[in-house]
Amino acid sequence: MEPKVIKSEIEYRTALESAERLVAIDPAASTKEADCLELLTLLIEDYEKRHFPFNAVDPIEAIEFRMLEQGLRQKDLVPLLGSRSRVSEILSRKRPLTVQMIRNLSVGLGVPLQALIGAVSETESDRQDEQGGDLDLTKFPIKEMQKLGWFESIKREATKGTEELLVAFLSEATGGRNAASALFRRSFRGEDIDEKSYYSTLAWTARVMIRAKRPSEVLPKFDPARITNGVFRELGQLSWFEEGPKLAVEFLAKYGIRLVIEPRLPNTRLDGAALLMEGNAPVIGLTLRFDRVDYFWFTLLHELAHVWKHLNSVSEAFVDRLENFDSDLALEKEANRIARDSLIPRAVWKRSAAFLSPTKESIQALAHDLHIHPAIVVGRYQFETGRYENFRDILGQGSVRKSFPECVFT
């Protein structure tokens, strides 16, 4: 609809529907759609103030009601809003919701968009965020980053200190723009990120972005329509080959997706991430925290599912830890299902001898039939039964990292 002053109930409902559609597509800042959404929210808010002065739904009360209903605590909102301090500021009404936060809350908590849409506004705290006002450089793990050689590509001047090195590093990750770009206002989803790990995750994702930009090879433009269930199966079947992890890098590049192997920072437990560079070019980052064949392929397909189904904005990233792959979050469940069934379809698994009467022979037979590494069958068996001591000798332990000798693992 063409935005105009709302004068009737019908126009009000139409405006709400239009705003909900725009929130769902998550328009980039400064686009025609983003400007339209901002205008619609003002018009909706104006109508509600004039016609529902006492009954309009309070967004914070709606969030708190859903938290109470689901037995959630403030820390459970961190994957949706970015950090514990941000959750606290929002619930105490010190910071307004952004469009991306509204989308995250609507999907993650099931709060109706109508209950949240009136909360979008640009206040001083928003402007501070855009200027990097809430980015504390002292909280980055600078010493660990130095030990890993992350600053080596930066031209050093005799007077350049560690803080200047960090700013230069962040600027390199954002294409020369300042550290307050969208990358460093990123909303992390999928993993419970506390204040301490937030900065380590920012640093690691920045490193992944830098490495993703360096290859001279120009990849084709990513088109999600080219990704199908068959692509997932074909990628998983590369596990059959000893050089499969390296082949996966080449395979994904054909679809415009960069795969970056970047070891984790010490004292972090991150396993993988899906994110977008400028121009909506997708990047998958893996840490290989667990050097096992089944973990590599499941994590890779899980992140690819996020790229295919869920990743819409450079201002968000899905970050994952293997221990949380039984998450209750809807998008994580979907990514788990896609990864699991792409490797071993559920119907095949439930009828297989590897499930009904597991032996090394039945595991090898199923792996042969599906053209996947037997470690993936073992991983499925161990996860579903909890018997992690069984068949450990065919897990492919210690065989993935050697495919990436250029990486230094701690």
C-alpha positions in Angstrom: 0.0 0.0 0.0 1.0 3.6 -0.5 1.8 5.0 3.0 -0.7 7.8 4.1 -2.4 8.9 7.2 -4.5 6.1 8.6 -8.2 7.0 9.0 -10.1 3.8 9.3 -9.9 0.3 10.8 -9.6 -1.2 7.3 -6.6 1.1 6.5 -5.1 0.2 9.9 -5.3 -3.5 9.2 -3.9 -3.0 5.7 -1.0 -1.0 7.1 -0.2 -3.7 9.7 -0.2 -6.4 7.0 2.2 -4.3 4.8 4.5 -3.7 7.8 4.6 -7.4 8.7 5.5 -8.3 5.1 8.4 -5.7 5.2 9.6 -6.9 8.6 9.6 -10.5 7.2 11.9 -9.6 4.3 14.2 -7.6 6.6 15.0 -4.7 4.2 18.5 -3.3 4.2 19.0 0.2 5.7 18.4 3.2 3.4 16.5 1.2 0.8 13.0 2.1 -0.4 11.5 -0.8 1.5 13.3 0.2 4.8 12.1 3.8 4.4 8.6 2.6 3.7 8.7 0.4 6.9 9.8 3.3 9.0 7.0 5.5 7.7 4.4 2.7 8.2 5.4 2.2 11.8 5.0 5.9 12.5 1.6 5.9 10.9 0.5 2.8 12.8 1.8 4.3 16.0 -0.1 7.5 15.4 -3.3 5.7 14.7 -3.0 3.5 17.8 -2.4 6.6 20.0 -5.5 8.2 18.6 -7.8 5.2 18.7 -6.3 2.8 21.3 -4.9 5.1 24.0 -5.4 2.5 26.8 -5.5 -0.9 25.0 -2.5 -0.9 22.8 -0.2 -3.8 23.4 3.0 -2.9 25.2 5.9 -4.7 23.4 7.9 -5.3 26.6 4.9 -6.7 28.4 4.3 -9.0 25.4 7.9 -10.2 25.6 7.8 -10.7 29.3 4.5 -12.6 29.0 5.9 -15.0 26.5 9.1 -15.5 28.7 6.8 -16.3 31.7 4.7 -18.6 29.5 7.8 -20.5 28.2 9.8 -20.4 31.5 12.6 -18.3 29.9 15.1 -16.1 31.6 16.9 -13.0 30.4 19.9 -15.1 29.2 17.6 -17.1 26.9 17.0 -13.9 24.9 20.7 -13.3 24.2 20.7 -15.3 20.9 17.8 -13.2 19.7 19.0 -9.7 20.9 22.8 -9.9 20.9 24.2 -9.7 24.5 23.0 -9.9 28.1 23.5 -6.1 28.6 21.4 -5.5 25.5 18.6 -7.8 26.8 18.7 -6.0 30.1 18.5 -2.5 28.5 15.5 -3.5 26.3 13.5 -5.1 29.1 14.2 -2.1 31.3 13.1 0.2 28.4 16.5 1.9 28.1 16.9 0.7 24.5 14.2 0.4 21.8 13.8 -2.7 19.6 15.3 -2.6 16.1 13.6 -4.1 13.1 16.0 -7.1 13.2 15.3 -7.6 16.9 11.6 -7.6 16.2 12.0 -10.2 13.5 14.2 -12.4 15.8 11.7 -12.2 18.7 8.7 -12.9 16.4 10.4 -16.0 15.0 12.2 -17.2 18.1 9.5 -16.5 20.8 6.4 -16.5 18.7 5.5 -13.0 19.7 3.1 -11.6 17.1 4.6 -8.9 14.9 1.6 -6.7 15.7 2.6 -6.6 19.3 6.1 -5.5 18.5 5.8 -3.3 15.4 5.1 -0.1 17.3 8.4 -0.4 19.2 10.7 0.6 16.2 12.2 4.0 16.6 15.5 5.8 16.2 16.7 7.1 19.6 20.0 8.3 20.9 20.9 4.7 21.8 20.3 3.6 18.2 22.5 6.4 16.9 25.2 5.4 19.5 25.0 1.8 18.2 25.5 3.0 14.6 28.5 5.0 15.7 30.0 2.1 17.7 29.2 3.8 21.0 28.7 0.5 22.8 31.8 -1.3 21.4 34.4 -1.6 24.1 37.8 -2.2 22.4 39.3 -3.3 25.7 37.1 -6.4 25.9 38.5 -7.9 22.7 41.0 -10.8 23.3 43.8 -8.8 21.8 46.7 -10.9 23.2 45.2 -14.1 21.9 44.6 -12.5 18.5 48.2 -11.4 18.4 49.5 -14.9 19.3 47.5 -16.4 16.4 49.0 -13.9 14.0 45.7 -12.2 13.1 47.4 -8.8 12.9 50.3 -9.8 10.6 48.5 -8.6 7.4 48.2 -5.1 8.8 50.9 -2.6 7.9 52.5 -1.7 11.2 53.9 1.7 12.0 56.5 2.2 14.7 54.0 4.2 16.8 51.0 1.9 16.3 49.7 0.4 19.5 47.6 -2.6 20.1 44.3 -0.6 20.1 45.2 0.9 16.7 46.0 -2.6 15.4 42.6 -3.8 16.5 40.9 -0.9 14.8 42.8 -1.6 11.7 41.9 -5.2 11.9 38.2 -4.4 12.3 38.3 -2.0 9.4 39.9 -4.6 7.2 37.1 -6.9 8.0 34.5 -4.2 7.0 36.2 -3.2 3.7 37.9 -0.1 5.0 34.9 1.3 6.8 34.9 2.0 10.5 34.3 -0.5 13.2 30.8 0.6 13.7 29.6 -1.0 10.4 26.9 -3.6 10.3 29.4 -6.4 11.1 30.0 -5.0 14.5 26.3 -4.4 15.3 25.8 -8.0 14.5 23.0 -10.0 16.2 24.3 -13.5 16.9 21.6 -16.2 16.7 21.6 -19.9 17.6 24.1 -19.8 20.5 23.9 -18.4 24.0 26.5 -15.5 23.8 27.4 -13.9 27.1 29.2 -10.6 27.4 32.6 -12.1 27.5 32.2 -14.5 24.6 30.4 -11.8 22.5 33.7 -10.0 21.9 35.6 -13.2 21.1 32.8 -14.1 18.7 33.0 -10.7 17.0 36.8 -11.1 16.7 36.5 -14.6 15.2 33.8 -13.6 12.7 35.8 -10.6 11.7 38.8 -12.9 11.0 36.6 -15.2 8.9 35.3 -12.2 6.9 38.9 -11.0 6.3 40.0 -14.5 5.1 36.9 -14.8 2.9 37.7 -11.6 1.1 41.3 -12.4 0.4 41.0 -15.2 -2.3 41.5 -13.7 -5.8 39.0 -16.2 -7.3 35.8 -14.5 -8.2 32.8 -16.7 -7.3 29.5 -16.7 -9.0 26.7 -14.7 -7.4 24.9 -16.7 -4.8 21.4 -17.8 -5.7 19.4 -19.7 -3.0 17.2 -21.1 -5.8 20.2 -23.2 -6.9 20.4 -24.9 -3.5 18.3 -28.0 -3.3 18.0 -31.1 -1.2 20.1 -32.8 -3.9 22.9 -30.3 -3.3 23.0 -31.2 0.4 23.1 -35.0 -0.5 25.9 -34.4 -3.0 27.9 -32.4 -0.6 27.5 -35.0 2.2 28.7 -37.7 -0.2 32.0 -36.0 -0.5 32.7 -37.4 2.9 33.3 -40.7 1.2 36.6 -39.4 0.0 39.7 -38.9 2.1 40.2 -35.4 0.6 36.4 -34.7 1.1 36.9 -31.6 3.4 39.0 -29.9 0.7 36.6 -30.9 -2.0 33.8 -29.3 0.1 35.6 -25.9 -0.3 35.6 -26.2 -4.1 32.0 -27.6 -4.2 30.5 -24.7 -2.2 32.5 -22.2 -4.2 30.6 -23.3 -7.4 27.4 -22.0 -5.7 29.0 -18.7 -4.6 29.6 -19.8 -0.9 33.0 -19.4 0.7 34.0 -22.0 3.3 36.7 -20.7 5.7 38.4 -22.9 8.2 39.6 -20.7 11.1 40.7 -22.2 14.4 38.8 -21.0 17.5 40.2 -18.5 19.9 41.5 -20.1 23.2 38.8 -20.6 25.8 35.9 -20.4 23.3 33.6 -23.3 22.3 32.4 -22.1 18.9 32.2 -24.7 16.2 30.6 -23.0 13.2 28.9 -19.9 11.8 26.9 -18.7 8.8 27.1 -15.1 7.9 26.9 -12.7 4.9 29.4 -10.3 3.5 28.4 -7.1 1.8 26.5 -7.8 -1.4 24.8 -10.8 0.4 27.7 -13.1 -0.4 27.4 -16.0 2.1 30.3 -17.3 4.2 30.5 -20.5 6.3 33.2 -20.5 9.0 34.2 -23.7 10.8 36.7 -24.0 13.7 37.2 -27.8 13.7 37.2 -27.7 17.5 36.4 -31.4 17.3 38.7 -33.1 14.8 36.2 -35.8 13.8 34.7 -36.7 10.4 31.1 -36.8 11.6 31.3 -33.5 13.4 32.8 -31.8 10.3 30.1 -32.9 7.9 27.1 -32.4 10.2 28.3 -28.9 11.2 29.0 -28.0 7.6 25.5 -29.0 6.4 23.9 -27.4 9.5 25.5 -24.0 8.5 24.6 -24.5 4.9 21.0 -25.0 6.0 21.1 -21.6 7.7 22.6 -20.0 4.6 19.8 -21.5 2.5 16.8 -21.0 4.7 17.5 -18.4 7.4 20.3 -15.9 6.7 18.9 -12.7 5.3 21.0 -9.8 6.5 24.6 -8.8 7.0 23.6 -7.5 10.4 23.1 -11.1 11.8 25.0 -14.3 12.0 24.1 -17.8 13.1 26.8 -19.2 15.4 26.7 -22.7 16.7 28.2 -25.1 19.2 27.8 -28.9 18.8 26.6 -29.4 22.3 23.6 -27.2 21.5 22.5 -29.1 18.4 19.5 -30.4 20.3 18.3 -26.8 20.7 14.6 -26.0 21.1 14.9 -22.9 18.8 12.8 -23.5 15.6 15.4 -22.4 13.1 18.1 -24.6 14.8 15.7 -27.5 14.7 15.2 -27.1 11.0 18.9 -26.8 10.3 19.5 -30.0 12.4 16.8 -31.9 10.5 18.1 -30.8 7.1 21.7 -31.8 8.0 20.7 -35.1 9.6 18.4 -36.2 6.8 20.7 -35.1 4.0 23.4 -37.4 5.4 21.1 -40.3 6.4 17.4 -40.0 5.6 15.2 -40.8 8.6 13.2 -43.5 6.8 16.4 -45.3 5.7 18.0 -45.0 9.2 15.0 -46.5 11.0 14.9 -49.6 8.7 18.7 -50.1 8.6 20.6 -52.9 10.3 22.9 -50.2 11.6 20.0 -48.9 13.7 18.3 -52.1 14.5 21.3 -54.3 15.3 24.5 -52.2 15.0 27.7 -53.9 14.2 30.8 -52.7 12.4 29.6 -54.7 9.4 26.1 -53.1 9.3 27.6 -49.6 9.8 30.0 -50.1 6.9 27.2 -51.5 4.8 24.9 -48.5 5.3 27.8 -46.1 4.7 28.5 -47.9 1.4 24.9 -47.8 0.3 24.6 -44.0 1.1 28.1 -43.3 -0.2 29.1 -41.5 3.0 31.9 -42.0 5.5 31.1 -44.7 8.1 32.0 -42.2 10.9 28.8 -40.3 10.1 26.7 -43.5 10.7 28.6 -44.0 14.0 28.0 -40.3 15.0 24.2 -40.8 14.4 24.2 -44.0 16.5 26.1 -42.4 19.3 24.0 -39.3 19.4 20.7 -41.2 19.5 21.8 -43.9 22.0 24.2 -41.9 24.2 26.7 -44.8 23.9 29.7 -42.8 22.9 32.1 -45.5 23.9 31.0 -47.8 21.0 32.7 -48.0 17.6 35.1 -45.2 18.5 37.8 -46.7 16.3 35.8 -45.8 13.1 35.0 -42.2 14.0 37.7 -40.7 11.9 39.2 -39.0 14.9 42.1 -36.7 14.0 41.6 -36.9 10.2 40.0 -33.6 9.3 42.5 -30.9 10.5 45.3 -32.5 8.4 43.3 -31.5 5.3 44.0 -27.8 6.2 47.8 -27.7 7.0 47.7 -23.9 6.6 45.7 -23.5 9.8 47.3 -23.4 13.3 45.1 -25.2 15.8 45.5 -24.6 19.5 
